Structure formats: structure tokens, C-alpha cells
Amino acid sequence: MPFADELISDRTAQALARAIGAAAPDAVPHALPAAAGRLGDLSLRERADLLRDALLTDLPGDYARLARVVRAARDGAEPFGGWLVWPVTSAVATRAVEEGTDAAFDDAMALLAELTGRLTAEFAVRTLLRHDLDRALATAATWAASDDVDVRRLASEGTRPYLPWSVRVPEILARPGVTVPVLDALYRDESEYVRRSVANHLNDLSRDHPELVVATAARWLADPAPTTPGLVRHALRTLIKRGDPGALALLGFGPATLEIDGPLLDVARVPFGGTVRFTAAVRNVGADEARLSIDYVVHHQKANGSQTTKTFKLTTRTLAPGEQVELSREHSFRPITTRRYYPGPHAVTLQVNGVVTDPAVFELDAPSVD
């Protein structure tokens, strides 16, 4: 993934200054050119916020003036797309909330929909959702019926409980299911781009409200499009990793009578940066066919001596009565940027249809000192 300085850079600030200067000849941008030298080590969102504030400084006045200039820049000769759109949409939402009128709020929602196809307005709409959730969701409901695929996606993506890179909307978290009507309108959407957003949104909800998510997915499966089973599988991925019985049952992974041998480890100690290999066998000893979701769980040592778990997909299988599946997997402890490994006791368990085996324990050695 590109770094922050490749997405919102000095060039972004300069391009935005040129576009605004061309759209508002009576305004001479000074804060935006100055911001170009202040991005430094800021994160991506901090960079967007810095350019937002600079734009608001360069265009003082009421919301209506800002909206006129933004629309003129959108329709002007200077390039007006890509990552410069984030600070622009953020400025629109901020000025509308500051003004505090329904007219400014409604026009800001409309302007975000007009601009979202040039990058995305999903981050900026959070400001309006935080200000008046019900009014914003009423507009999002109309977006869900738009002919524009980017606007339909904005309805789902912008209202996600845990949208990456964005600020939280506390009222969405406090009112379980308040965004579900938007998802209900979009889960059968013809666009995979929109459906993927719907699945991610429902997966976000599963962090706090698993029963709501399972009930919503069940309703969709009762009135599906051909694409609905795939959407539901993606939406339930976190619950499946957690071994949630309702989610597992909805996908056909019900209780089964099994014998599980393992996991069995190939070593008792693993050098830092090395791998551990485990094997296991799962046998259906019941009288009925068994559809199985088989994951493995690594129990990692933490700095404070406690353990944390991470679940990995292993396989899905359907076993006839008496049938057995042999399993084998290597797990690497090579250093990666997304996880820090600590020496000490670790373990591997299997999770089959939500049922977890006894742990197979091993020791991860400390890094060698040169």
C-alpha cells in the first residue's frame, strides 16, 4: 500500500491551491501553499485535516460561498480529483456543521454525493453523521437508490461502524441496527463493489452485535439474489473465526460427532523467525454426514506474559460417516510489520465448527544477539 506522503503530498496541496485559485479569482490562497511544507511526518488523516483547515482559512465566509467555489473547482479546467478530494469534502462537512442550519447540512450531503466518485466522501460524511445521525441516515437511504454506483457505495461505506482511517460515530455504536435499513436496501445490489462494502459493514457490526448480524444475514438468505450466499459468507467471517454457533449454523456448519487427533507438533521449541508444523486428523464418527469449518488458532505470548489468539482458516470439508481428513500446516514466526513476537510459551489449537481442541504447547526462542 502507498505511504501517506505518496497519497496526500506537497503536490496535492499545490494542486488544490491552483484549483481553488482558478475557481475563486477574488481569493488568493496562502494557507494551502504554506501547508505544502508542513506535512512532514503526519499520518494520512492528519495530512487531510491540515489541508482541510488550510482550505477553510483560504475561503472564509459562510457555507454557501465555500460550496460555490468547490462546485466551480469541480467543473473547472484545473485537475480536481484524487486524494485532494478528501480535504475538500472534509472542509464542506466542517463548514456546514459550523453554520448549523438544515439548508447547509442538506446541501453538504448533496455535495459529498456529487464528489464521491472523484475519490470517496466516506471520511467526510462522518462529520455530518456525528452532528445529526437521523437526518444524515435519511439522506443515505436515498443514496441507496441512486443510479450512481459510487453514491450507493457511499451509503454503506460512509455509515460503517468501524470504517478504517475514519473517526467513530458514537451514536451508530450506541444504537444497534440503526444502519441496517441502508444495508437491507443494498445487499442485492448489482455491483460487487457495493456488495463488498455491505459485507464489510455487516462484519463491523459483528464486533458488538453478533445476534443482530446473524438475524440480518438469515433474512437476506431467505430472500436472496444469486450473489447473497457469497456476501453473507464474507460478512460472517469474523463470527466464523470466533466460533459463533449462530453464524456457523447459518452457513451449514452444525454440531457433529467427531474424533480429533491433534494438533501434533513437529518440534517443542521454535527458533525466532522459524516455523512450527502441526498435523491432525478429524474423523466423523456420527451417523450423519458432517460439514466442517476447520480453523487453527495460534496462542501468542504478549509482553506482559499473558496470551492473545489469532485464528487462521485451514479448510472446509464434508465428511461422510466414518470418513477422516488428514490435516497439515506450517506456521511461520518470521518477523512482520503487523505483529511483534515475544519469546516464551505459545500454543496451537484446532477449532472445528466452533469447538476448540486442547492446546499443543511449544516454546518460541528469543532472537539471537549478534
N, C-alpha and C positions, 0 to 999 in steps of 0.2 A: 504494500500500500504506500502511496506517496507520502512524504513528510509534510508537516504543516507549512513549511516555507516554500514548498512547491505548489500548494493549493491557494493559499492567500499570502501573497508576497508583496514586495515593494512594487512590482509591476502591476499587481492588482489594484493597489491604492492609486497608482498613477493613471491607470486606465479608467478607474471610477471618477477621478478628478477631471479627466478630459471629457468624459461623457456628461457629467453634471455641468461642467463649464459650457459645453455646447448647448445643453438644454436650457440653461438659465444664464443668458448673456449678462444679466444685471448682477449676477453673483460671481465673485472671483474666489474660487476655492483656495483656501490657505491651510486649513486643518488637515485635509486629505493629503496634500503633498508632504506636509510635515510628518504625518503618520507613517509615511513610507520608510522613514528612517528609524522608527521606534518599535518595529515588530519583533526584533531581537529573538529571544528565546521563548516567546509567548506560545501557548498552545493554540490549536486551531480555533477554538471557540473564543479565546481571548483576543486573537487577531481579528475575528469577525466583530467582536464587541468594540475594539478600538476603532475600526473603520466606521462602524455604526455611529459612534459618538462623534467622530470627526465629521461625518456627513451631516448630522444634526446641527453641529456647530456652523458648518458652511451654509446651511439652509435654515436660518432661524425663521420664526413665524409660526403660523398655525398649521394644522394638519393639511388643510386644503392646498396650501402652497406647496408643501412637500409632495403631495400626491400628484399635483400638476407637473412638477418638474420630473418626477420619476416616470410618469407616463410619457412625457416628452422625450426623455432619455431613452426609454424603451423603444420609441418609434423613430429615434434619430439616426444619424449616419454613423456615429461612433459605436464601436462594439459594446454591447450591453448584455452580456450573458456569462455563464460560467460562475466561478466562485465569488465574483464581486456581487452576485445577486444576494448572497447570504446577508452581508451587512446592510444592503438596501432594504430587503424585506424586514429585517430586524428594526431598522430605523422607522419604517412605515408603522409597524405594530407599536413601537415605543411611543411615537408621537401621538398616535390615535388614543392610546391609553392615557397619556398625559392630558390630552384635551378632554377626555371624559364624556363625550357625547355619543348618543346612539348613532348619529349620522357618521361620525368619524370612525367608529367601531365597524359599522357595516361596510363602509367603503374600504376600510383597511382589509377586511376579509375578502372583499371582491378583488382588490388589487393583488393580494397574495395569490389568489387563484389565477389571475392574469399572468403572474410572473413565474409560477412554479415550474412551468415547462422549460424555463431557461436554466434552472439548476434544480432547486426544490425550495419551497417555502415551509417545509415541515418544522424547521427550528424556530422560525419567527412566529408561527401560529401559536406556539406555546405561550407567548406573552398575552395573547388575546384569550386563550383558554383559561389562563390563570386569573384574568380580570373578570370575565363573565362566562363561566363554563356553559351554562344553558343556552345563552344567546349564540355562542360560538358553535355549539353542537347542532343547533337548529340550522345554521348555515352549512355545516359539514354534512348534514343529512341531504341537503340539496346538491352538494358536490358529488355525493354518491350516485346521483342520477345524471351526471354530466356526460356529454358526448366526448369529452377530453379525457384520455386515459390518465394523464398526469394529475388532473384535478381529482379524479376518482381515487387515485392512489393517495393524494394528499389527505382525503377524508379519513383514510385508515391510518396512514403512517404518522400524520401530524398529531393524532389523538392517542398514540400508543402510550401505555403507562410508563414504559422504561425505554423510550426512544434513545438510542446511542447519541452521544455528543450533545444532548439537549438538557435543558432544565426540567425538573419534575413539575407536574401539575398536581399539587396535593389533593385537590378535590376529586380528581379522577381516581386516585388511590383510595380515597375515603368513601367513595360511592360505588361499591361493587356493581359492575354491569352497566354503568351509565353510558359506556361507549358501544355496548353490544348491538343496539339498533343500527349503528353505522355498519358494523360487520355483517349483520343479517342482510343488509341491502347489497353487499359486495361479494359474499362468498361464492356466488355462482358467476362472477364476472368473467367475461370472455378473455381478459388479459391475464397472462401468467404473472406479469409484473404487479398487477393489483392483487391477485390471489396470494402471492408470496407475502405481500405486506399484511394481508388479513391473517395469514397463518402466523406470522411473527407477532402480530398484535395479540392474537389469542394465546400464543405461547407466553407473552409478557404477563397476561392475566393469570396464568397458571402458577406464577410465583406465590401469589397471595390467595387465590380463589380457585383451587382445583375443582371443587364440586360444580361451580358455575361453568367452568371451561368444559368439563365432561358433559354437562347437560346441554350446553350450546352445541358442542360437536355432535351429540346424539340427535338433536333437532335437525341439524344440517344433513346428517346421514339418512334421516327419514325422508328428506325431500332433496335428493342430491342432483347435481349436474354430474356428467361423466368425470369431471376433474375433482369432485368433492372428496373422495377417499384419499387421494394423494395430499390434498390440502390438510385434511384432518390429521393424517399421519405426521406431517410436518409440524402442525400446531401442537400436537401432544408429545413432542419429542422430549421435553423436559420432564413431563409426568411419567413417561415410559422409563426414563433413566432413574427416576425416583422410585420406580416400582409401584406406582399408584394403581390400586386394584381396579378402580372405575375406568381409567384410561386403558389399561391392559385388556379388560373385558370388552370394551367398546371396539378394540381392534382385533378381537378374537383370541386373545391370549388368556384363557380362563384357567382355573385350578386344574392341576394334573397330578397324577400319581407317578412319581419319578424316583429313580435311584441315581444319585450323583456321586461319582468317584473323582475327587479332586476339589480344587486345583492342586496339582502336584508340581513342585518347583524343581528346576534342574540344579540350582545352587542354593546354599544357605546364606552366602554373602555376595554382594554385588559391588564391584568397584565403581567409584564415582565416574559417571559417564558411560557405564556399561549397560548391559541388558539382562533381564531376567526372563526365562522361558518357562511357561507352565503348560501342562496338559490336563485334560479332564475327559470324562466320559459321562454322558447323560443317557439313561435308558428309561423308556416308557414301560412301566410295569403295571399300568392300568389296563382296563378292558376296552377303553375307547381311544380313538386317535387323539393325539395331543399336539396342538400348535404352540410352539415355544418361541419366546423372545429371550435370547440369551445374551447377557452383557457380562463384562467383568469390571470389578471395582478395585482401584488401587488406593490403598490407605497410606497417605503421605505423612511423614513426620514434619511437624512445624517447629519453628524456632523455640517456642515455649514448652516443647515436649509433648504437647497434645497431637492429635492426628486429624487430618482432613481427608475427605474422599473425593475421588473423581471417577465417574462412570464412563466406560467406553463400550461402544457397540461391538458385539462379537459376531452374532449371526441370528437368523430366524430359521426355524426348521419345523416341519411337521413330521411327527414320528407315529408310525403305526404301532399297535400293541406289540410289545416285545422288541421293538426296534431300538437301536442305540446309535448315537452320534459321537464320534471322537473329535475332540477339540484341541487345538494347539495355538499358542500365540507367544510372540516375543514382545516385551515392553521395554522401551529404551529410557534410560536416565541421562541421555545426552543433554547438556545444558541448552535451554531455550529461553527466549526473552519473556515468555508469558508465564513461566513458573520457576521458582527458586527451590532447589532441592537441598534438604538438610540431612546430614548423616544420622543414622540411628535406625530403630526398628520400623519396618514397613510391612505391608501385608497385601495379599491379593485374595479377593473372594469372587465367586461367581454369583450372578443374580439371574435366576430363571423364573420368568413370569412373576417377578417381584419378590421371590423367595431367595434369601441370601444364604450361602453356604458358610461353614466355619472358615476362618481365615487361615491362609498359608503364609507364615511369617518368615521374613528374611531381613538381613541387615544391610543397609546401604553404607558403604565406607565413606570416610571423609575424603575430600580432594587431596591429592598428593601435593606436597610442598617441594618445589624445585630448589 
